[in-house]
Amino acid sequence: MVTIVEKTAGLVAFVRTVDAGSFSGAGRLLGASPSAVSKSVARLEKRLGVRLLQRSTRTLSLTAEGNVYYDFVAPLLQGIENAEDVVQSEASAKGLLRVTVPVLVGRSLVSGWVREFSQRCPNIKLEVTVTDRNVDIIREGYDLAIRIGNLEDTGLIGRHLADTSYILAASPGYLADHGQLETLADLKHHACLRYLLAGRPFPFMFTDGSSFLPDGRFDTDDAVTLTQAALDDAGIIQLPAFALRDDLLRGTLIRVLPQEAMATTSIHALHAFGRQVPMRVRLFIEYLLETRQRFI
């Protein structure tokens, strides 16, 4: 008869192997040898009567049965870990905190988080994925997502962090070559670099509800690439103010048409824990709220 301990060991070994992408990676997470992890997964497969992982000399991949099994058991394992986190005190908070953030936040703010939050909560390991893709935080195992813009009805819990204004900016070199702008009409005669949102150029937006979609010399869905193009004298960009703050302070970018009131957008922290939020997540949200001025 297989004991509950043996069942749990195989389940944990399997999930961690999928998460890490290898037996050696799972071994590092579990404090076990790759051989021990592999044998534990093999015993699980024998008990279930199916192959969960396809093994080769270089890679591991999920079988169809393994994919279904992982989708079912990974959230259960996460739930057990979260249950332990919920009852932690602030002083004893520990564990891995997985956060996904947009590229603009990654470029501007994450380095400060690493230093400050690590000093505040030294036993919490912060893992940040920087992407403009709308990550499925439940399926992909994230604790928290920072999102810019209007929230979709996803069933996630949202905590409002700040409202930030868009601004227009260009490099001193570009403005020296093409001239300063006096009115919005002047935008029609300048090179505008456009951010792609869901494959479509995002218009320049204003507080009165009006918008302007300029002809674009260059379009991209990568905000860092867009900013770099502006720094390289390619044209005018529209981005949230916090993302360009350092460049404006250094003088490598100059605000364009500052008299025009640009639209604002909201920034939220999203999670899927309901009312029982793990302590590590609560502490990080509190930190974000304390430092929310950086998003403005």
C-alpha positions in Angstrom: 0.0 0.0 0.0 1.3 3.4 -1.0 1.4 5.8 1.9 0.3 9.5 1.7 3.9 10.5 2.2 5.0 8.6 -0.9 2.1 10.0 -2.9 2.9 13.5 -1.9 6.7 13.1 -2.6 6.0 12.0 -6.1 3.5 14.7 -6.8 5.9 17.4 -5.5 8.8 16.0 -7.5 6.7 16.0 -10.7 5.4 19.5 -10.3 8.8 20.9 -9.4 10.4 19.1 -12.3 7.9 20.7 -14.7 8.4 24.1 -13.1 12.2 23.9 -13.2 12.4 22.2 -16.6 14.8 19.5 -15.4 15.4 17.0 -12.7 18.6 18.8 -11.7 16.6 22.1 -11.4 13.9 20.4 -9.3 16.6 18.9 -7.2 18.0 22.3 -6.3 14.5 23.5 -5.4 13.8 20.4 -3.2 17.3 19.9 -1.8 17.6 16.5 -3.4 19.8 14.8 -6.0 18.5 14.7 -9.6 18.5 10.9 -9.4 16.3 10.9 -6.4 13.8 13.3 -8.1 13.8 11.2 -11.3 13.1 8.0 -9.3 10.3 9.7 -7.4 8.7 10.8 -10.6 9.1 7.3 -12.1 7.4 5.7 -9.1 4.5 8.2 -9.5 4.2 7.2 -13.2 4.3 3.5 -12.3 1.5 4.0 -9.7 -0.6 6.0 -12.1 0.1 3.7 -15.0 0.9 6.5 -17.5 4.0 8.3 -18.6 3.9 11.9 -17.5 7.2 13.1 -19.0 9.0 12.4 -22.2 12.7 12.1 -21.5 15.6 12.6 -23.8 19.3 13.2 -23.3 18.8 17.0 -23.4 15.1 17.8 -22.7 12.0 16.9 -20.8 8.5 17.5 -22.1 5.0 16.8 -20.8 3.0 14.1 -22.4 -0.7 14.8 -23.0 -1.5 12.9 -19.7 1.2 14.8 -17.9 -0.1 18.1 -19.1 -3.6 17.3 -17.7 -2.2 16.0 -14.5 0.0 19.0 -14.0 -2.9 21.4 -14.6 -4.9 19.6 -11.9 -2.3 19.0 -9.2 -0.1 22.2 -9.5 -2.8 24.5 -8.1 -3.4 22.0 -5.3 0.2 22.1 -4.3 0.2 25.9 -4.6 -2.9 26.0 -2.4 -1.1 24.0 0.4 1.9 26.4 0.2 -0.5 29.4 0.3 -2.3 28.0 3.3 1.0 28.0 5.2 1.7 31.6 4.0 -1.6 32.9 5.2 -1.0 32.1 8.8 2.6 33.5 8.8 3.2 36.5 10.9 4.9 39.6 9.3 8.1 38.8 11.1 8.2 35.2 9.9 7.1 35.9 6.3 9.2 33.8 3.8 9.0 32.1 0.5 9.1 32.8 -3.2 7.1 35.8 -4.4 6.5 35.6 -8.2 5.5 38.9 -9.8 4.9 39.9 -13.5 5.2 43.5 -14.5 5.0 45.5 -17.8 8.2 46.5 -19.5 7.8 50.1 -18.5 7.6 49.2 -14.8 10.6 46.8 -15.2 12.8 49.5 -16.7 11.9 52.2 -14.2 11.1 50.7 -10.9 12.2 47.1 -10.4 15.8 47.8 -9.4 14.5 49.8 -6.4 12.2 47.0 -5.4 15.1 44.5 -5.3 17.1 46.7 -2.9 14.3 48.1 -0.6 12.0 45.2 -0.4 14.8 42.7 0.2 16.0 44.8 3.1 12.5 45.0 4.5 11.7 41.3 4.0 15.0 39.4 3.7 13.4 35.9 3.8 11.1 36.6 0.8 12.7 35.8 -2.5 11.5 38.2 -5.2 11.2 36.8 -8.8 10.0 39.3 -11.4 9.1 38.6 -15.0 9.1 41.6 -17.2 6.7 41.4 -20.2 3.9 43.3 -21.8 2.1 40.1 -22.4 -1.1 39.7 -20.2 0.2 36.7 -18.2 -2.4 34.2 -17.0 -1.3 34.5 -13.4 -3.3 31.5 -12.2 -2.2 29.0 -14.9 1.4 30.3 -14.9 1.8 30.3 -11.2 2.3 34.0 -10.4 1.3 35.6 -7.1 0.9 39.2 -8.4 0.6 41.1 -11.6 1.1 44.8 -12.1 -1.1 46.1 -14.9 -1.3 49.5 -16.6 -4.6 50.6 -18.1 -8.3 49.6 -17.8 -8.9 46.3 -16.1 -10.6 43.5 -17.9 -13.2 41.4 -16.1 -10.9 38.5 -15.3 -12.2 37.6 -11.8 -8.9 38.7 -10.3 -8.7 41.0 -7.2 -7.4 44.4 -8.1 -5.7 46.9 -5.8 -5.4 50.4 -7.2 -1.9 51.8 -6.8 -1.9 55.1 -8.7 -3.1 57.1 -11.7 -0.4 58.3 -14.0 -0.4 60.8 -16.8 0.9 60.3 -20.3 3.4 62.8 -21.7 5.0 63.5 -25.0 8.8 63.6 -25.2 11.6 63.8 -27.7 15.4 64.1 -27.6 17.2 67.4 -27.7 18.9 66.3 -30.9 15.6 65.5 -32.7 14.1 68.9 -31.6 17.2 70.7 -32.8 16.9 69.2 -36.2 13.2 69.4 -36.6 12.1 72.4 -34.5 10.1 72.9 -31.4 6.3 72.2 -31.4 3.9 75.0 -30.5 0.5 73.4 -31.0 -1.1 70.0 -31.4 -1.4 70.7 -35.1 2.4 70.6 -35.3 2.4 66.9 -34.5 1.2 66.2 -38.1 4.6 67.5 -39.4 6.8 65.5 -37.0 8.0 61.9 -36.8 5.9 60.1 -34.2 6.9 56.8 -32.7 3.9 54.7 -31.8 3.3 52.0 -29.2 1.4 49.0 -30.4 -1.3 47.7 -28.1 -2.8 44.3 -29.2 -1.3 44.9 -32.6 -2.8 48.4 -33.1 -1.1 51.8 -32.7 -2.1 53.4 -29.4 -3.4 57.0 -30.1 -2.1 60.1 -28.3 -4.8 60.7 -25.7 -5.9 63.9 -23.9 -7.9 64.7 -20.8 -10.8 66.2 -22.7 -11.5 62.8 -24.3 -10.0 63.7 -27.7 -7.3 61.6 -29.3 -5.0 61.9 -32.2 -3.5 59.0 -34.1 -0.4 60.3 -35.9 1.3 58.8 -38.9 4.0 56.6 -37.5 7.6 56.4 -38.7 8.2 53.5 -36.3 5.8 51.2 -34.4 6.7 48.6 -31.7 5.0 46.7 -28.9 8.2 47.1 -26.8 8.2 50.2 -24.7 12.0 50.0 -24.0 12.7 49.9 -27.7 10.3 52.8 -28.3 12.1 54.9 -25.6 15.5 54.0 -27.1 14.4 55.1 -30.5 13.4 58.5 -29.1 16.8 58.7 -27.3 18.4 58.1 -30.7 16.7 61.2 -32.2 14.1 59.2 -34.2 11.0 61.1 -33.1 8.3 61.9 -30.5 6.9 59.3 -28.1 3.9 59.1 -25.8 4.5 57.1 -22.6 3.4 57.3 -18.9 5.3 60.1 -17.0 7.0 57.7 -14.5 8.6 55.7 -17.3 10.4 58.8 -18.6 11.2 60.6 -15.3 14.9 59.7 -15.2 15.4 60.6 -18.9 13.7 64.0 -18.3 15.8 64.7 -15.2 19.0 63.8 -17.1 17.9 66.0 -20.1 18.3 63.1 -22.5 14.6 63.6 -23.3 12.6 66.9 -23.3 8.9 67.1 -22.7 6.9 68.2 -25.8 3.8 70.4 -25.6 3.8 70.5 -21.8 0.8 72.9 -21.9 -1.4 70.1 -23.3 -3.2 68.0 -20.7 -2.7 64.4 -21.6 -4.9 61.5 -20.5 -4.3 59.5 -17.3 -4.3 55.8 -16.9 -4.6 53.6 -13.8 -2.1 51.1 -12.4 -3.3 48.1 -10.4 -1.8 45.2 -8.5 -3.8 42.0 -9.3 -4.0 38.7 -7.6 -6.3 35.6 -7.4 -6.2 34.8 -3.7 -9.6 36.3 -2.7 -9.7 37.3 1.0 -7.0 34.9 2.1 -3.9 36.7 0.8 -0.6 35.1 1.7 1.6 37.3 4.0 4.4 37.6 1.4 1.9 39.1 -1.1 0.3 41.4 1.5 3.7 42.8 2.5 4.6 43.5 -1.1 1.3 45.2 -1.8 1.8 47.3 1.3 5.3 48.2 0.0 3.9 49.2 -3.4 1.2 51.4 -1.7 3.9 53.1 0.4 6.0 53.9 -2.6 3.1 54.6 -5.0 4.4 58.1 -5.7 6.9 56.5 -8.1 4.1 55.4 -10.4 3.0 59.1 -10.9 
